[in-house]
Amino acid sequence: MTYVIGRECVDVMDKSCVQECPVDCIYEGGRVLYINPEECVDCGACKLICRVDAIYYETDLPDDQLEHLADNAAFFTEVLPGRAAPLGSPGGAERLGRVGVDTPLVSALTVRTDAPHP
């Protein structure tokens, strides 16, 4: 089981969750953050601190966001645009730095002009 970042984070990326994560498993794409399901320890610290309520335990995802469960995992298991191999489990987002690209699902979402900026 793992936590998942949903649609509310797209074009917002508040990043309060990044500082709170004790295992540094929240990675930065181009428009959204992604939680590595292999590195997440299910502590819930990220969910508690998220100011835009974008983080869900995987079994609590709203029905209209269920695709984000597979999408968060795909960020690490599929080859992303401009990369030669999947990210896998790099062992920490800070060490890797900003990835700067997103999965096809997030890339296809309409750019949010109403995105709150905490």
Secondary structure, 3 states (H helix, E strand, C coil): CCEEECHHHCCCCCCHHHHHCCCCCEEECCCCEEECCCCCCCCCHHHHHCCCCCEEEHHHCCHHHCHHHHHHHHHHHCCCCCCCCCCCCCCCHHHHCCCCCCCHHHHHCCCCCCCCCC
